[in-house]
Each structure stands twice: as C-alpha cells, then as structure tokens.
Amino acid sequence: MTTKALIAVPVSTVWTSKDSARDLDSPAISNPVKINEWLDSLTHETRLALCDENRIQSQALFGQEVLVMEESNGWSHVIIPDQASSKDSRGYPGWVPSVQLSQGELPQTDTYAIVKSKFTDLINGKNEIEMELSFQTVLPVVKEHDHVIEVATPIGTRFVKQKDVFISSTKLNDQKGSGQDIVTSGEAFLHLPYLWGGMTSYGFDCSGFSYTMCKANGYLIPRDANDQAKEGKEVELDQLEPGDLLFFAYEEGKGSIHHVGIYHGDGQMIHSPNTGKTIEILSLKGTYYEKELCIARRYWGETEESS
C-alpha cells in the first residue's frame, strides 16, 4: 500500500538501494542530518564512488512530498512526484532512511514560501535556529509577519526570514522567468563543488543544476539529462539563446547523453561538470564538449501545457 510522507530533514539523499550507503555515509542518513560533515569527510575517491558504484540517485528537500511504497530495515522505498523520470511514471524512485521521513501531508494553502537565497534558517517560536534550509525549499505560508513568514513544516509551525523567500500562489514559482533569469540563478552557485545526485545548495550534479535553475524560474522539467533532452522545445544549435539547455552525448554526439549545461551566451555554457570540479562558465570552442554537443532544448517562455 502506497502512503504519503514528507522529507523531515533539510536534504535527504535518495539512494539506489537500501544497501547503497556506506559506513562513512552515516552523517547523511541520520536525523538530524549532518550534510556538511558528510561532504567534508569525503575524499575524491569516496565522492567519485557515489557515481561510479551507482550509490546515489537524487536528493529531496525539507517538506517535499514523497510516496512510500515499502519499508525495510529502516529504509523506505519512495517516489518523488516533483522529479519526473522515465524510471517511473509517478516520479523519481529510490531509497531514503525512514528516520528522515514524517508521515502525512502539509496543508494546502493560498500561498507558499520558496527559499530564494542559497540557505536560510528555520526558526522556532523561541527564536532559535533549528536547521538550515536549502535554495528552493517550499513551505506553505500560515501567516506573513513584518520580517518573518510563519510556515507549516513536517515538524510543526516555524518561521523563515522574509528577505530569504518569495511568496508564490503555487508550489512552483508563479512568476515565470526568462532564459536570462535561468542563467542568473545559476551564476549564484559558481564555484560550488559538483556532487553526484546533488539537488541542493550543498552541491549539484549536471542535471540537478539545470533542473533546479529551471524550477527556480517556474519551469518544472524532468530530473535526469536523458529525460530533459526529450521534452521542452527543440532549438537549432545556431539559434541558441541564454537559458537553453545543451545536451552532450558520447561518440561525438551520436551515442547516449551523458551531460547537460545551460547556455550562457556568446558560445559559453554554465554547468556543474563532474566530481572534483566546481560549477563554472566555460567556452565551448575547442573543447570535447563542442564535439559532443548533440541537441538543445528550451523550457523557458513555454506555455504551461508544454513545460
């Protein structure tokens, strides 16, 4: 029987199986989660293994709704409806620690607070900081005060600073941005280290970066690069505009898609390259990316139906 639950930590990493996490990953699978401690402890090799050994699938944010399909030995097999995937028609599948979930749903409200800064503090009624929330965390608004917004959360009513959020009539930003806005959103994360499966201000993978920057501007796109390349509006490679997504395939563009970046303009892209590197703006000319570029898609400026 499928039940609904909420992510009850700032970021829950979604693992490939309930056996994917290693002993050294324990800070990432606890509650409270210690995401910085985990990332700081990873060497280049143990970080690379998250990808090479297919350990991580994605991540989900505080308050995000998931469907729980089964529970086994402290792990929950979940679907993330907000992250469209060809792996499951209902959303992105994977395993999360059950301790990082809260049963039930958040109330439907007229407005939602969406975190627009890299991080913001979640504050309790005693004005104490309870946790740090990532960019694009979405919580229902209970009441707007002078400098803080009262929000409903999986752990009860709390507060976020007004300056760190914007208010939307839907869970997805109701103010649709331009292609340039998508680029500008991405520029805020320059020099952030790549994280395989990453979907937060703590680190993005290539498609997590394109997904999140589109989402920040009101466009909900598929989670993975190969799925992102099949939707949106196809754009001729000589008619690119900032904010278009660029896809790269093996065998000089003829093989399977392995990377996505955001067109920055003037022959450059902004992207999260791979383990050991950081988000950068790169000129395509003369690089292997130039040879592997195979398709471009535009999600911005589209109607609701086609986005």
C-alpha positions in Angstrom: 0.0 0.0 0.0 1.4 3.4 -1.0 1.4 6.1 1.7 2.3 9.8 1.7 5.2 11.2 3.7 7.3 14.3 3.9 11.0 14.9 4.0 11.8 15.9 7.6 15.4 17.0 7.2 16.9 19.8 5.2 18.1 17.4 2.5 17.5 13.7 2.2 19.8 11.9 -0.2 18.0 9.3 -2.3 20.0 6.1 -2.6 19.9 3.4 -5.3 19.1 0.7 -2.8 18.8 0.2 0.9 22.3 -1.2 0.9 23.9 1.6 -1.1 25.0 3.8 1.9 28.5 3.0 3.3 29.6 3.4 7.0 31.2 6.7 6.0 27.9 8.0 4.8 26.3 7.8 8.2 26.2 11.6 8.7 24.0 11.8 5.5 21.5 9.2 6.6 20.8 10.4 10.2 18.2 12.7 11.7 19.3 15.4 12.3 21.3 15.1 9.0 24.9 16.3 9.1 25.3 17.1 5.4 28.3 19.4 5.7 30.1 16.9 8.0 29.4 14.2 5.4 30.6 16.2 2.4 33.7 17.4 4.2 34.6 13.9 5.1 34.5 12.6 1.6 37.8 12.1 -0.3 37.9 12.5 -4.1 37.8 8.7 -4.3 34.8 8.2 -2.0 33.0 11.0 -3.6 33.6 9.5 -7.1 32.3 6.2 -5.9 28.9 7.7 -5.3 28.7 7.8 -9.1 31.0 5.0 -10.3 29.4 2.5 -7.9 25.9 3.8 -8.6 25.1 4.6 -5.0 23.0 7.8 -5.2 20.1 8.7 -7.4 18.9 12.1 -6.4 18.0 14.3 -3.4 14.8 15.7 -1.9 14.3 18.9 0.2 12.6 19.6 3.6 8.8 19.5 3.3 8.9 17.8 -0.1 6.2 15.1 -0.5 7.1 11.6 -1.4 5.1 8.4 -1.9 6.3 5.5 0.3 5.9 2.1 -1.4 7.6 -0.1 1.1 9.7 0.0 4.3 12.5 -2.4 5.0 15.2 -2.4 7.8 14.9 1.3 8.5 14.7 2.3 4.8 11.8 3.5 2.7 11.4 2.9 -1.0 10.0 6.2 -2.2 8.8 8.1 -5.3 9.4 11.8 -5.6 6.4 13.2 -7.7 8.1 16.6 -8.3 11.0 14.9 -10.1 9.7 13.4 -13.4 11.6 10.4 -14.6 11.4 7.7 -17.3 12.2 5.2 -14.5 8.7 5.5 -13.1 5.6 7.4 -14.4 4.8 8.6 -10.9 8.2 10.3 -10.3 11.7 9.6 -9.3 12.3 6.3 -7.4 14.9 5.5 -4.8 15.5 4.7 -1.1 15.7 7.1 1.8 16.3 6.5 5.5 12.9 6.1 7.2 14.2 8.3 10.1 14.3 11.2 7.6 10.6 11.0 6.9 7.5 12.3 8.6 4.1 10.7 7.9 1.3 12.7 6.5 0.9 15.8 4.3 1.3 19.6 4.7 -1.8 21.8 4.4 -2.9 23.2 1.0 -2.7 27.0 1.3 -3.2 30.1 -0.8 0.5 31.0 -0.8 3.8 29.2 -0.4 7.2 30.5 0.7 10.0 29.4 -1.7 13.6 29.9 -0.5 15.4 32.2 -2.9 18.7 32.6 -1.1 21.4 29.8 -1.1 20.4 29.0 2.5 18.0 30.3 5.1 17.4 29.5 8.8 14.4 27.7 10.0 13.5 29.4 13.3 11.3 28.1 16.1 8.9 30.0 18.4 11.8 30.8 20.9 13.7 32.5 18.1 16.2 29.6 18.0 17.7 28.3 14.7 16.6 24.7 14.2 18.1 23.9 10.9 19.5 25.4 7.7 17.2 25.1 4.6 18.5 25.0 1.0 17.6 27.1 -2.0 14.2 26.1 -3.5 12.8 24.6 -0.3 9.0 25.2 -0.5 6.7 25.5 2.6 3.0 26.5 2.9 2.5 30.0 4.4 0.5 30.2 7.6 0.8 33.9 8.2 3.0 36.8 7.0 4.6 39.0 9.7 6.8 42.1 9.4 10.2 40.4 8.9 9.4 36.7 9.1 7.0 34.3 7.4 5.2 31.7 9.5 5.2 28.4 7.7 3.8 24.9 8.1 6.5 22.2 8.2 6.9 18.5 8.9 7.9 19.4 12.4 5.2 21.9 13.2 4.8 25.7 12.6 8.1 27.5 12.3 9.4 30.8 10.8 11.7 31.8 8.0 13.2 35.3 7.3 11.1 37.3 4.8 14.2 38.5 2.9 15.2 35.0 2.1 12.0 33.8 0.4 9.5 34.9 -2.1 5.8 34.2 -1.9 4.0 32.3 -4.7 0.4 31.3 -5.2 1.6 27.8 -6.1 4.4 25.4 -5.0 6.2 26.3 -8.3 7.2 29.9 -8.7 4.2 31.6 -10.3 6.4 34.4 -11.7 7.9 32.7 -14.8 11.4 33.8 -15.5 13.2 34.4 -18.8 16.1 32.4 -20.2 18.5 35.1 -18.8 16.8 34.6 -15.4 17.7 30.9 -15.5 21.3 31.9 -16.2 21.4 34.5 -13.4 20.0 31.9 -11.0 22.8 29.6 -11.9 25.5 32.2 -11.5 24.8 32.4 -7.8 26.3 29.0 -7.5 29.6 29.5 -9.4 32.5 27.6 -7.7 30.2 25.2 -5.8 31.7 21.7 -5.9 29.9 19.1 -8.0 28.0 16.3 -6.2 26.7 13.3 -8.0 22.9 13.1 -7.4 23.0 16.6 -5.9 19.9 18.8 -6.0 20.7 21.5 -3.4 22.9 24.4 -2.4 25.3 21.9 -0.9 26.1 20.6 -4.4 24.5 19.8 -7.7 25.1 17.2 -10.4 24.8 18.4 -14.0 21.1 17.7 -14.4 20.3 18.6 -10.8 21.7 22.0 -11.7 19.7 22.5 -14.8 16.5 21.1 -13.1 16.8 23.4 -10.1 17.6 26.6 -12.1 14.6 26.0 -14.3 12.4 25.2 -11.3 13.5 28.4 -9.6 12.1 30.3 -12.6 8.8 28.5 -12.7 9.6 25.6 -15.1 9.3 22.0 -13.8 11.4 19.8 -16.0 12.4 16.1 -15.8 15.1 15.2 -13.3 17.8 13.5 -15.5 19.6 14.7 -18.6 18.4 12.0 -20.9 14.8 12.8 -20.0 15.3 16.5 -20.1 16.6 16.1 -23.7 13.3 14.6 -24.8 11.0 17.4 -23.7 10.8 21.2 -24.0 11.1 22.8 -27.4 14.0 21.8 -29.7 16.3 24.6 -30.6 18.6 24.7 -33.6 22.2 24.8 -32.4 22.8 28.0 -34.4 19.8 29.7 -32.8 20.7 29.3 -29.1 19.7 31.9 -26.5 20.7 32.2 -22.8 18.8 29.7 -20.7 18.6 27.0 -23.3 19.7 23.5 -22.2 22.6 22.0 -24.1 23.0 18.2 -24.2 26.2 16.2 -24.8 26.5 12.6 -26.0 29.3 10.1 -26.2 30.7 9.1 -29.6 30.9 12.8 -30.7 27.2 13.4 -30.1 25.9 10.2 -31.6 25.9 8.0 -28.5 24.0 8.2 -25.2 23.6 11.5 -23.5 25.9 11.9 -20.5 25.8 15.7 -19.7 23.7 18.8 -19.7 24.7 22.5 -19.3 22.8 25.8 -19.6 23.7 28.1 -22.5 25.2 31.3 -21.1 25.5 33.2 -24.4 28.5 34.0 -26.6 29.4 30.4 -27.1 29.6 29.7 -23.4 27.7 27.5 -21.0 27.3 27.4 -17.2 27.3 23.9 -15.9 28.3 21.5 -13.0 31.0 19.4 -14.7 31.9 16.3 -12.7 33.4 15.1 -9.4 36.4 17.1 -8.4 35.3 20.2 -10.3 33.0 23.2 -9.5 30.2 25.0 -11.3 31.8 27.1 -14.0 31.2 29.2 -17.1 33.0 27.5 -20.0 33.7 28.5 -23.6 32.7 25.5 -25.8 35.1 26.3 -28.6 37.9 23.8 -28.9 36.7 21.5 -26.1 35.4 18.0 -26.3 32.0 19.4 -25.3 32.0 21.2 -28.7 32.3 17.8 -30.4 29.8 16.1 -28.2 27.0 18.8 -28.3 24.1 17.0 -29.9 20.8 18.8 -29.0 19.4 21.8 -27.3 16.0 22.3 -25.6 14.2 25.4 -24.5 11.9 25.2 -21.4 11.6 28.9 -20.7 8.9 31.0 -22.3 6.8 27.9 -22.9 3.1 27.6 -22.1 2.0 25.6 -19.0 1.0 22.7 -21.2 4.3 22.2 -22.9 6.5 22.9 -19.9 
